[in-house]
Amino acid sequence: MSWTRWILVALPLGAAAAIGAASCPSGGPGGGLVAQQLVVVPGYREAHTPGSGASGVEMAASANVQSILGTSPDLNRVSYLRTFIAKPGAPPPRAILILVPGFLGGAGTFSPIAKQLVAKFNGSLEVWATERRPNLLEDRRGSVYARQLIAAATTDDQKRDAVYQGVFFYLPESPGIDTNGNGVIDPPTLLPDALGNQRSYVKLGQDDMRFAAHWGLDTYLRDWRALVDAARAVVGPEGVVLFGGHSMGTYYASAYAAYDFDPDPGVVDAGYRSIDGVLLLEGGGGGGPSASAPNLSSYQSTVASLASAGGPKVFLDSFQGIDPGELGPAAEMAGIAGLSLASERSIVQRTKVFRNPPFSFFFKAPTTNRGAVGFFIDDDFQPVTAFRASVGFSDDGSNVFFDVDPPLITDEFYSAAALPGGALRQWKDFDDPTLPVCPPNAPDGDPGCAILDNGAKDRPRMCIGGTNDGASCSSSADCGGGVCPLKWGEEREVTRLDDILGIQSLATNFIEWYYLSGRTSLDGSYGLDSSALVAESLAANGSKGPLVLTQNALVDVPVLCIGGSNGLAPLESSFAGYLGSIATAPADEQVAIIEGYAHLDMITAAKNDAVPIISDWVNRLMVRKLLGP
């Protein structure tokens, strides 16, 4: 038995705000609801940020930012999706797991695994999936309005109009182009903004976010330190606070452990000392600094340029030709359409995002609202490994096989061919027993396969591309610019498409629309060691400087690493670099690889194999904390 309950609580800016969904777990008599709540609290007080109140330093919010957040926004805030047991009179949890999403990911990506973990512990564990600051700047009016109309709708026509209103709020048809083929050019949807003006989607430009030049790793980590301290206050000294991440989020988790939070040159406040363990999911954590890591003068010059109007980009506005500021809203509305009008022709395929490259190449076949999301995220049809989950297959038509050589950030994938007469391609769910398997199908045949055996883990591997093409390899570092194919084992279908559809438009959603690429890339060039930068700053002005990654070699807390054989961390060696850089005892290092999981399956799988592994780890740490070494 399950149900969903939505709650909207209007609170003053800076207070905890909540939009929650709850479902009934198998907790038995006396059990409570697994609830979710978006919490927004004060974060680190970064002086340049709108709302800081720092005289002569604070940067003003642009008119576009004000139209989203009001005339006096305070952006020194941190938000997180709290998953917990809503049980009257329940004691506080004994453990809290804080998680950071990956590249272009929002906190909503953790919703499936968070619900499963919390249900398993029945109140003694909470999961706090944190956002990064730019999520505060997303213009969610269109999706919120569409959901409100759908909730009040009594007919399919009313639902259809609601979805239409949301889609064309964000992605109106190009002037003079009839994409519906009905002789009508659909106008954009206008909604009141925070200033009371009727306008469509407020998509921010680079100069709207120049203050984000000061949102580097230091700011992010200090935001999350506030959450760690809050979690510690909840669980108490005998409780357990854990910090982790998925994909790129594993770098942030390892950076948190390595950070020195005390500005006093004579005092060290190491991040790892504030937590009881580090969890790395489908990402190898951080490494050493690059040879191009800049000196202090160059660092400061780059930040100044990023903060200047017309300067370098502060956030990512194109990834493989896709603008996240358009992909995010499109995904949000595709999720709403997939749930409310599942079998109808996909409305997002009418928009410019899907009619233009690169989507026009990958999504040639008209499909249903539900199928559009399946074709985008499924591991067989999505070319980018980092965006893949195993949600099923479509075999009601031809699937053209593409073998990318070398497979850098992409891998082999299918593109669905259109059906005769404009018929819609249909989607088969992850648990459909008729999903095609190879063999007997051929991987590059028609229709191809959902399930493929990629071979043994210990099979001989050879470089694809690069200067060592065809040579034996154990990692891509051996291949001189090429790739060493590491994935192995029989692929599995484990993620429920309806879960993905629901995540798209949670209060904290699936895709980060404004992923910072300027300051964070600068900071990322130091890996987990900015000691040279710190030494230079101390010599110059007695300050530790803008980035204090100096504690990595001393990290000694337990670390759990879990990868997927069909993902980005498919071998135990995927984590060897990080584990070899810290002081954690071998007995406290645990690595597990789940056969058949794609990259996103690690956090979205319906009956997640990572859950019992994490649960056992958390239980052992709770016992250790109670009993002592």
N, C-alpha and C positions, 0 to 999 in steps of 0.2 A: 504494500500500500504506500502510495506517495502522493503528495500534493504540493502546490506552490503557493506561498503567501507573500504578497508584496506590501511593504510598509514604507511610507514616506513621512519623515519627520523633519519639519522645517525648524532649523536652529540658527542662531546668530553666527556670522562669519567667525571662524576660529574655534567654534565649539565643535563637539563631535556631531557629525551629521550621519544619518543612517538611511539606507535603502536596503531592505533585507529580504532574502528568500529563504524559506524553510521547507524541509522535507522530513518525512517520518522515517527514522532509521529502524533497524531491527534490534532495538534495545531491550525489548521484552517489558514486562510489567515494571512500572516506575521509571522507565526510560524517558528521555526528553527529546525535543526536536533538534535536529541539526540545523542551526540557523546561520545566516550570513548577514553581515552588517558592514556597510562602508563607513569607516571612521576617519574623520579629518581633524587633525590636532595641530597645535603649533609645532613647527620644526625649528631647525637651526636658524638663528637670526643673521642672515647674510646681508651685509650693509647696503649693497647696491640694489637690492631687490625691492620692487614696489611694495610699500607697506612697512619697510624697515624703520622708518622714522629717523634715519641717520642723516643729520643735517649736512648738506654739501656733498653727500655721497650717493644717497638714494636716487635711482633713475626713475623717471616718471613713466607711468603706464600709458601706452599709446591709446588713441581713440578706439582702435579695434579691440585691444585688451579690455578697455573699459566697457565696451558694448557686450562683452561676454561676462564680465565679473562685477561691473558697477564702477562708480566713479572713484572709489577708494579701496582698491583691491589689496589684500595682504597675501602675497605669494610665498611668504616664509612659512609654508605649511607642508605637512606630510600626511599622506592618506594611505590607508591599508584596508584590505578586505579581511575582516575577522570572521573565521568559521569556528563555531562553538556549540555547545549543548545548551539550549534554552530550557532550563529546568528550575522551577521555583525553589528557592532555598538551597540550591546546590552549592557545595564548597568551591572555592577558586580552583582552577586547574593546577596540577603539579608540574606541568611542562608547557612551554609555548615555543612553537617553531616559527621563526620569521623567515620568509622566502622572498627572493628578488627575481623578477621575471627576466627573460632573455632579450635578445635583440628584437626590437620592434614589438615586444610583448607587454601586455598590461597585466595587472594583478589577477584579472579574471581567468587567465590561462590556468591558474592553479586550482580553480573551483572543484573539478572532479576529484583530484587526489586529496584535496583538503577535506572534503566531505567524508571521504572514505576513512581517512586517518582519524578524524574527530569521532565518527560513529564507532570505530573500533575501540577507542579509549573511553567512550561513554562519559565524557566530562572531565577526565583528568588531563586531556591535551587540548590546546587550542592551536590553530594555525592562523598566523597573521601574514597575508601576502601583500607586500608593500608595493606601492607605485613609485615611479620617479616623478619629480616635480612637474614636468611639462604636461602631464595628464590633467592638471588643474586647468589648463588653457583650452581644452577641447570644447567646441561649441556643440553641445549635446541637444540643443533645442529640437531639432528635427526628429530624432529618434524618440525623445521623451513625448513629444506631441503625437507621433504615430502610435506609440504604446497606449497613450490615454484614449485615443480614438478607437483603437482595437478593443480595449477593455469595455468600452461603452457600446460597441457594435452589436447588432442583433442579426445582421444579414451579411452574406459574403460580399455584396456590393459595398457595404459600409467598410468592411475590412480592406477591400481592394482600394477604396478611396484613401483610407488611412495610410496604407503602404505607399501609394502613389504620392501622397503629400510629403511623406518623409524622404522618399527617394529624390524627388525633384526639388526639395529644399536644398539638398546637398549637391545634386548633380543634375541641374536643369538641362534640357535639350539645347543644343547649339541653336542660335538664332536662325530662323528660316529653314530648319531641318525637321521633317516629320519622321521621327524614329518609330512611331507606332504604326505607320502605314495606313492611318485612318483619315488622312486629310486634315488633321488637327495638329497644330504645333503646341505642345504642352508648355504652359508658362511656369516659371519658378514659383515655389511656395514661399510666401512671406510670413514671418512670425515676429512678434515683439521681442526685441533684445533687452538687455539689462538697463538700457537707457530709455526704453519705451518706444523705440523706433521700429517700424515694420521693415524688416530686411531679411534676406536669405542668409545662407551659411556664411559665417565670418571665418574665412580661412586666413590665418596669420601669415605675414611675410617675415623675412629675415629681420628687417628693421623694427618689427613689432616686438622682437624678443632679444634685443641687444643686451638686456640685463642677464640673459642666460650665458653670456661670456663668463660670468662669475659663478655659474652653477657647474663647478667641476667635481671631481671625485671627492674633494674635501667636503663640499657642501652636501652631496648625497650621503656620504658616510656619517656626517654629523646629524643629518636628519634621522638616519637609521639608528644611531646611538641613542637618540631620544626614545625610539621604540624599544630598544634593548633595555634601557633603564626602566621604562614603563612596565615591560614584561617582568623584569626582575622584581619590581614592587608588587606585582600580582602574585607570582609564585613563591616569593619569599626566599630566604637564604638557603633553604633546603630543597628548593625547586630547581628545575632545569630550564635554561634558556638556550635555544639552539639557533644557529644562523646558517642559511643555505641559499641556493639559487639553482636555476635551470639554465643551461646553455651559457650565453654571455653573463647571466646572473651568477654563474659560478666564479667568474672573475671578481665581481663585486663582493661576493662572500669571502673569497680569499683575501681581497684587499681590506675588508673590514677587520679580519683577524690580524693583519699585518700593520694596521695603522696605529700611530701614536697620537692620541687625542688631546694631550696636555700641551698648551702653548709654552709653558715654562721650559727653557733650555735645560734646566737641571732636573726635570721630572719627566718620567715616562708613564703614560696611561695607555697601555697596549690594548687594542681591541679584543684580542683573544682572551684576555683576563676577565672580560665582562660576560663571556659566554661559556657554555659547557660542551660545545661540539660544533663541527662544521659539516654541512651536508652538500655534496656536489652531485647534481643530477644532469647527466648528458652534457657535461662540459668539464674540461680538465683544469679549471681554476686558472690562476695567473702564472706568469713566468718571470724571467729576468728582464732587465731594461734592454731596449733596442740600442743599436749603435748610433741611431739618430736622435736619441733623447737630448733635448736642448739644454744649454746652460741657463743660468738664472736670467741673464739679460735677454736672451732670446725668448725664454718663457714669458717674461713680463711684456715684451714687445708683441708677442702673439696674442696675449689676452687683451692688450690695449686695442689691437686691430679688430679683434672679434667684437669688442664693445663699441666700436665706432660705426656710425651710419654708413652704409655702403661697403662695409668691410667683408671679410670672409664669412661663409655660411656658419651659423651657429647651430642649425638643426638640419637633419637629412631631408632633402626635398626630392630625391630621386634614388631609387634602388632598383637596378636592372631595368631602368626606364619607367618605374612605377613611383608615383608620388604618394608617400604614406598619408599625406593630408587629404587625399582622395580615396585611397584604398581603405583607410580606417572607417570613414562614414559609409562607403559602399558595403564593406563587410558587415557593419552594424545593421544596415537596412536589409542586407541579404539574409541575415539571421532572423530578423523579424518576419520577413516575407516567407522564409522557409518553414517557420512554425505556424504562421497564421493562414497562409495560402500555399500549402506545400506542393500540390499537384499542378498548379497553374504555371503558365509560361513565365520564365524568369524575367522579372522587371529590371533587375540590375544589368542584364545583358542589353537593354535598350540604351544604357547610359554611355557617355563618351569614354569612361574608364575601360569598359569591356569592348567597345567598338574600335578602339585605337590600339596600336602596338604597345606592349607586347601581348596583351590579353587577346587581341583579335587573332593572333597566331595560335595560341593555346586553346582558346574556347571558340571553336568554329561551329559547334553543333548547338542548335537551340535545345534548351533543357528546361526542367521545372525549376521553380524557386528553390526547392530542396536540393535538387541535383546540382545547381550552380555552386553551392558551397562544397558539396562532395567533390566535384571536379577540381575545385580550387585547392583543397587541403589534403586530398587523399595521396598517399605515398606513391601510388602508381601513375597519377596524372599531374602532380605538382613537381616541377623541375628542380626546385630549390630544396635541398635536403633539410635545411633548418626550418622549413615551413610544413613539414610532412607529419601527418597522422594516418593511421590505418583505419579508415572508416567504411570500407566495402569496395564496390566496383560497379561498373556499368558495362554490360556485355550484350545489350540489345542492338548494337550496331558495330561497325568497324572501328578499331582503335589503332591509329598509326603510331608505330614505335620509333622513338628517337633515341639514338645512342650517342651521348655527348662525349667527345674525346678531345682532351682529357676532361674528366668530370669535376673539376675545380669546385665551385659552389653549387653546381647542378649535377644531376645524374641522369641515367636513362629514364624515360618517361613516355607515357602514352598521350596522344591527342585524339579526342573523340571526333569521329566523322559525323557529319549531318545525316539524318535519315531522309528518305524520299518524302516529298510532299510537305516538308516542314514539320513532320511529327517530332514530338519532344523526346529526347533521350531520358531514360528513367534510371534511378539509382537503386542498387541493392545494398541493404544494410550489412554491417560488419558480421552479424550472426546468421546471415542467409546461408543455408546449407548448399545452395547451388552456385556459390562463388567459384569462378573458374580457377583451376590449379594447373601449374606447370611442373612436371608433365602430368597428364598427357598433352595438354596444350603446349605450344612453343612460346617462349617469352616474346618473340618478335612476330608472332602470328596474329591471326584474326579470330577471336577478339583479344588474344593475349591472356593475361592471368592476374588474379589478385594475390595468389600465394605462390611463391617461388623459393626454391632452395638455393641459397647463395654459396653453398659449399661448407666444408669443415672450417672451424676456427683456425686450425693449424696447417691449412693447405699452403703450398708454395704460392707466393705473390710476386707479380712482376709489375714494374713501373708502366704507367700509361702516359705517353708524352714526355716532354722534358728532354734534357740531354742524356738521360739514362734509360730512354724508352726500351722496354723489353728486359731490362736487368732485374735481378731479384731484389726485393725490398722488404723491409719490416715497417716502414713508415714513409710518409710523403717526403720527409727530409732527405731520403735516399735518392730521390728521383730528379733532382736538378730542375725544378720548376714543373715537373709532372706530378702525377698522383699515384699513390700506392693504394689499390682497392682493398679496403679493410673490412667491409661488412661481410657477414657470414651467417650461416644458419637458415632455417626455414622461416620465411616471413609469416607474420600472424595478423589477423584482423581483430582489433581489440577495442577500438574507440567508437562510441555511439555517436552517430551524426547529430542526433537531437541535442546531445550535450554540447557539441560544438556550436550549433545554432543558438542555443540559449546563452552561451558565454558571450557571443558577439555583442549583445546589448545589455549585459549586466550594468549595474551602477558603476562598476569598474570593468572596463571592457577588454577585448582580446588584443587589440592592436594599439600601439602608442603612435599617435598622429604626428607628434613633434619629437622625434628621437634625437637627442643632442649629439652632434657629431664634431663640433668644434673644440670646445674645452675638454670634453671627455676623451677625444682622440689624442689631444696633447698630453693629458695625464696618463693615458694608456700606454704611451711610448716608454714610460718608466717601468712598466710591468708591475712587479711587487717590490721594487727597490729604488727609491728616490734619494738614497743616502747622499749621493754626490751633490744633488740639488740642495739638500738640507745643509750640508757642510759649507757650501758656497754662500748660502743665505746667512748662516751663523757668522761666518767670517766677515760678511759685508755689513750686517746691521744687527747682529745678535738675536735674530729671529729664526725660528725653525723654517719659515718660509711657507709657500702656498700648498705644498704637498709633502706629507710626512709619512712615507711608506718605509719604515725603518725596522720593523719588528718581525718580518717574515721568518727569518732564520730561527727565531725563538718560539714560534708557535708550537705548542705542545699539547693541544686539546685533541680529543678523539675526532677522527675524520671518517665519514662514510661516503663512498663514491659509488654511484650506480650509473651504468651506461646501457645502451641498447645496441644489439648486434647489427641493426639496420639503421643506426643513427650516426651521430657525430662523435660518439665516444664508444666505439664497438669492441675495444680490447682493454684488458687490464692495464696495458702499457699507456693507454690514453691518459691515465692519471699519474703516471710515474714521475713526470717532471715536477708536478706540484708536490707530491709526497716526498720526493727526494730533496726538496728545498726547505722543508720544515723540520722541527725537532720532535714531532710526535713519535712516540714509541711504536715499533712495528705491531705490537699487540693491540694498539689502539687505531690501526689503519685497517679499514675493511673496504674491499672492492668487490662489486658484483656486476655481472653483465647479464642482462635479460635477453634471451634469444628471441629474435623475431620482432622486437619493438623498433618502430621508427622514432624519430627525434621527439615529436610531441606526444607520442604514446606514453612516454615516461610520466607525464602529468595529466593526461586526458583519458587513459584506458579505463574502461568501465569496471572491470575487476582487476585492479592494478596489481601486478606481481611485485611492484616496488613497495606496496603498502606493508605486507608482512615483514619485509626486510627492514624498513624504517621503524616499524613498530617494535620489533625485537631490539633494535639499537637503542631506541628511546627508553624502553623498559629497563635495559641493562644500565643505562646512564642514570635513570631515576633511582634504581637500587643502589648504585655506587654512591650517589649523592647522599642518600639516607644513611648508609652504613659506613661511608668513608673508604679510603684506599684499602 
